[in-house]
Amino acid sequence: MKRSTAIAFAVLCAAAPAAASKASNPAFLGIGMDGGTSGPCTITSVEEGSGAEAARLQAGDVFERLDGAPVPSCDGLVGMITSRTPGTVIRLDLRRHGQPLKVKAELLTRDEILRRRLVGQPMPATELLRVDDRALVDLSAVKRTTIVGWFPTSCGGCDAVLGAVARWSRERADRRAPIDVVAATADLSLRRSVAESYGQLKLAQRSLGLPLLVADFNIYLQFAMKDSDRVHFLVIDARGVVQFVAPIVPEAEDADAALDELYAAAEQTARRTSR
């Protein structure tokens, strides 16, 4: 990754945290959409490893019905999907290039998709820019258990979640099995280079109180999704192998339980690999 490449910049947004009623891992089809509060709803992207990919949905497909019920808009589609149980197979009526199309797709969750993609796999070599000294960092070369929190610059409240994880790591009593915590960010709009936003990067790093890494668009999407409201946590063991994933929405109703699960997984990983 050359420093002149347009890479992400970090800004700890002042936006309000996500609503408390929102879940971190509801049923998920695995698509990007264009349409908002008014129809029609059109697919713009398909997530690797998702039910949408397995059903061979494509960018440009237009939704008409889900399980026989009209899809009024993209917002309406989100509600229809998240009201269902993960593992449910849904029937979709779409239009592709103006022609009708009927498919079935399984609803997974974000953590299940990332688990299938990453857990048990060695981290590939990465070139992430560390903000404090502008050094390049390779996460495949970690030497002890490391929690990486991937978050987009648009995420309101992600700084609080990352800070909580960093405090937990510092306050652990078991110093024989240390756990590092780093944050990795990306501006998914690709609007700014690091040179244009280095001052903001430094401020964000100081505010977080833990190392801040900057990823380019393609590297970020290997380990996280395009969600603007989640931190996607990975636990990497001392051999550089991914052991756990946990997408978490700040202030969600399940955030505390999800963090407890993350901590338990990190503890288990650290103790197993520090022997």
N, C-alpha and C positions, 0 to 999 in steps of 0.2 A: 504494500500500500504506500504509494508516494505521498509525501506531505502536500503536494500540490493538488492531489485528487480531491474532488468535492466530497468531503466526508461529513458526518453528522456533527452537530454541536449540541452542547448540553445547556439547558436553561431550566431551572427549577420553577415550574409554572405556578402562578398565583391562583389558578383556577380552583374552584371548590372540589373537595374529594367526591368520589362517586357515592351515590345514594346508598344508604345502609341496607336497603332491601335487595340490592343487586348481588348475585352470586358470582363467585370467581370462575366456576366451571359448570355452567348449565349445558343443556343439550346444544350441539353446535353442528351446523351443516358443513361449514368450512369454505365460505365464499366471501369475496368482497362484492359490494353492491353499489348501485347508483340509482337513486330514486327518492330517498328521504320519506317525507310524510305524504307524498302524492305519487300515484302510480304513473306508468308501470314500473316494476322493479326489475332492473337488468343486472346480470352478473358481470363484474369487472375483472375478477381474479378468482382462482381456485387454490385452496391451501393444500400443499403436499401432504399426503397421507390421510386426507379427510374422506368422509363419506361422499362428498361432492366429487372428489377426484375419482373414487371407485365407481361412481355412477356415470362418469365421463361427462360431467357438466362442463360447459365452456364459457369463456368470456363472450358476451353478446347474447346469451340465452335470456329470454324474458319469461318471468313467472306469471302464470295465470291462476293455477289452483294448487292447493296442498290438501291432500286427503279429501278432495272433492269440494273444499271450501275456497271461495275466491280469495286471491291475494290482493288486498287493496293498495299496498305500498310496501316499500322496504321495511319501514318501521313496523308495519303490520305483520310482515313475514317474520321479523325477529321475535315478536311476541308469540306467534304461532309455533315457532321452533322451540323457544325456551320454555314454553308451557308443557312440553313433552318430556318424557323420561329418556335419558341417554340410553342408547341401545335400541330405541324404537326405529322401525323401518317405515318411512313415509312414502306416499305416492305423490309425484309431482307432475303437473301438466304445464308444459312450457311451449315457447315458440322459438325455433332456431331458424334464422334466415327466412322468417315468415311462415315456416312450416310447423305443424303441431308435433309435439314430442312428449311421450309419456315415459317416465323413469321411476325407479324406486331407489331410495338412498337411505343409508343407515346414519342416524344421528349419534355422533361420538361426543367427546368433550375435549377441550383444549389440552388438558393434562394427559389424556389418553393418546392423543395424536402425537404430542411431543415425547411421551414415553416410548411409543413404538418407533419413533424416529431416532431417539438419542440414547436411551438408557441401555447400558451395557456396551456402548460403543466408545472407542477411544476418541478423545477430542481431536479434531483435525487441527493442523497448524493454523494459527491466527496471527494477524498483524494488527493489533489494536494500539492506538496512540494513548499513552498514559499522560494525563494532563499536567501533573506536577513537574515532570522533567522532559516531556515530549519524547520519551523512549518508546520503542515498539515492544509490545508484550505478546508472547505466545502462550495462550492458555493450555496448550497441549503439553507444556513443559512444567506445569506446577509440581511442587515437591511435597505438598501436604494438602490435606482436605481443604477445598476452597468452595465457597458459595459465591456464585456470580448472579447478580440481579440485573437482568436486561430490561431496560425501560425506554420508552420513546420520550422525546422532549415535550410532547403535548400532554403527558400524564400528570394531572393534578392529584397530589397526595402521594405520589410514588416516593418522594423524598422521605416522608414520614415512615413508610414501611421499610425502606432501606436503612434508615437510621435505627429503627427498632431492631433489625437483624444485626446491625453492627454492634449495638449496645449489648445484645445477648451474647455475641461472640466474645466481647471484651470481659464480660462479667462471669463467664464460665469458670467453674472451679477446677476442672480437669486440664491442667496445663501440660500434661504429658501427651495429650492428643489435641494439639492446637488446630483451630479452624480459622482460616482467613476469609474475609468478606471483601468483595470488590463490586463496584457498580459499572455497568457498561451501557452506553446510551447511543442513540442514533436519531437524527432528524429524518423521519421517513419522507418528508417532502423534498429533501435534497436541495434546499434553497440556499444554504450557506456553506462556505468552506471553513475549515478550522482557523485559518488566518483571519477571517472576518469576524470570528466570534471567540477568540481566545480569552479575552477578558471575562466574558460570561462563563466560559468553561472553568476558569480559575475560581470565580465566585461560587459556582455550583459545587466544585470539589471541596472548598472550605466549608460550605454549608452542610454537605453530606457527612463530612468527618471520616471518610474512607476513600481509598483510591478510586479514581474515576477514569474509566477507559472510554475511548471513542471508536465506534465501529462504522465502517461504511455500510451501505444499504444491503448489499448481498451477504456480507458476513453476519449482520444482525439477523436476517431472515433465516439463516441456518439454525438458529437457536431460539428464536422467538417468533411471534406472529405480528401482524400489522395493527393489533389492538392499540388504541390510544389511551386505554384506561387500566392497564395491568402491568405489574412487574412479573416477568417470566424468570423464575429462579431455577438455577441448575446447581446440583452438588457434584463436584468433580473430586475423585479420590486422588491419593498421592501418586498413583500410576498414570494419571491423566485420563481416567475412564469416567464417563458420566454415570452416576448412580441414582439420581433422583431428579424429578422436575416438579415445579409447582407454580403455575400461573395464579397470581393473587391480585384481586381488586382492592385497592385501599378503602377502608371503612366498610367493606362488604359484610354481610351478616355472618359469613363463614371465614372471615379473615383471620380471626384469632385461632380458630381450629386449624386452618391451613398453615399458619405460622408454626403452631405446635408440631404439626406433622413434619414440616421442614426441619425444625430443630432436632427432632428425634432421628430423622434420616441422616442429618449431618453428624450427630453424635455417634450413631452406629457406624457410619463410614469412617470417621476419624479413629475410633477405637479399633476397628478391624484392621486398618492399614497402618496403624502406628505400632503394632506388635513387633 
